[in-house]
Amino acid sequence: MPVDAVVVDGRPGLLWMQLADVSFSEPFFQQTVDRVRAEHPNRTARFTEFDTLLQLNQILPRVEPAGFIFHSSRCGSTLLANACRCVDDSIVLSEPFPIDKLVARFTTDAHDPVKEALYSVFLRAVVNALAQSSKGRVFIKFSCCSVSQLERISRIWPRVPWVFLYRDPIETIVSNVTNPPEWLLDEDRRILAHITATSTAQVTEMSLEELCARSIGSFFFTAHTLANDNSMLLNYNQLSLSVISNVLRFFGVEPTAPEIDAVDNRRRVYSKNPEDRPFVSDAETKRQNASELVRDVAERWANGPYSLLELKRS
């Protein structure tokens, strides 16, 4: 399976590893890859250029994903991905590097129709290659920055239902500023400049609070604009067992009683590290700890699009 999109000696391509016998049980795809590398050091990654992917795609059976999960960061998307893992004979590809890096190329490289078409072909082929390990349904959770390319992704897979998860802006900003994720610290500022409709120089000068507020405001606006009958808007504060079960049904799954019990057990632990501690809601604590700067940037850049999302959802 492809495990990364890289450039080797000036040649763009993919790294592949043997993962046919691997269970994707970790919250994130890369965690599974890291485990395999630790447990099987003899399984070295092999590099190929993209022409190998295209040749392979000609002979592989086509697998249509069962559902896409988009999100605005720190809003329960990992919990929903873990719930999808409770469905028998399913796999969840959670923010795999090959997918997210190709999606990012739409922002950084695809400035003409030819390049856009080429990256679309690569992305479809990568998803199809990753999906081969499934005996049933495949669910894909994208990184939050991929929301900026939601329209393109929907054009590639027009029939795949998608969910957009989001959360109160103040709670989201506090979470991201307290423990900054990689996407906010990315040294290649082109993606964040595209998301915030600013320049790379402006992004460099922004505080983390403002950068996060502008970004999630953009995610909210994009999801609000593109939401349709093939999508579901889902607020973090809605994530009850019954709502998660309804999401699975939206993805075409009628969960069995044992699967619902498994989802309920997943809900009771911290989603990103289930063995670490039980889940305890921290929404009120985050709001109480919000600084005046957080409240100001939320009001300026995120609260308006958030209200539009809430209105459309309701």
Number of C-alpha atoms within 10 A of each C-alpha: 19 24 22 22 23 19 14 13 6 7 12 13 21 23 19 17 17 16 17 10 7 12 13 20 15 20 21 19 18 18 15 18 20 11 13 18 15 11 10 11 9 9 14 12 16 12 20 19 16 17 11 12 17 15 11 14 18 10 8 12 12 15 16 16 20 20 24 23 24 24 28 26 24 19 23 22 27 20 21 23 22 25 25 27 25 22 22 14 11 18 25 30 25 26 20 24 19 21 26 20 17 21 25 18 15 22 19 14 12 16 11 9 9 10 14 17 14 12 19 20 14 22 20 18 21 23 22 21 19 20 25 16 18 15 11 15 22 25 23 23 26 22 22 22 24 27 24 24 16 19 15 16 18 16 11 15 13 12 13 18 20 27 23 23 25 27 23 18 28 25 23 23 30 24 19 18 17 11 9 14 13 9 16 17 12 11 12 11 19 18 23 26 19 17 23 23 14 13 14 17 11 13 20 15 10 12 13 19 23 21 24 30 28 23 26 30 23 24 30 28 19 19 26 21 13 13 17 13 8 15 19 18 20 24 18 15 13 13 19 12 16 12 12 21 23 15 22 19 12 18 22 13 15 15 18 12 9 12 18 19 14 16 23 18 14 20 21 14 17 17 23 14 11 17 9 10 11 14 13 9 10 10 17 9 11 17 18 11 12 15 13 9 12 24 19 16 21 26 14 14 21 26 21 15 20 23 15 15 22 15 10 13 13 8
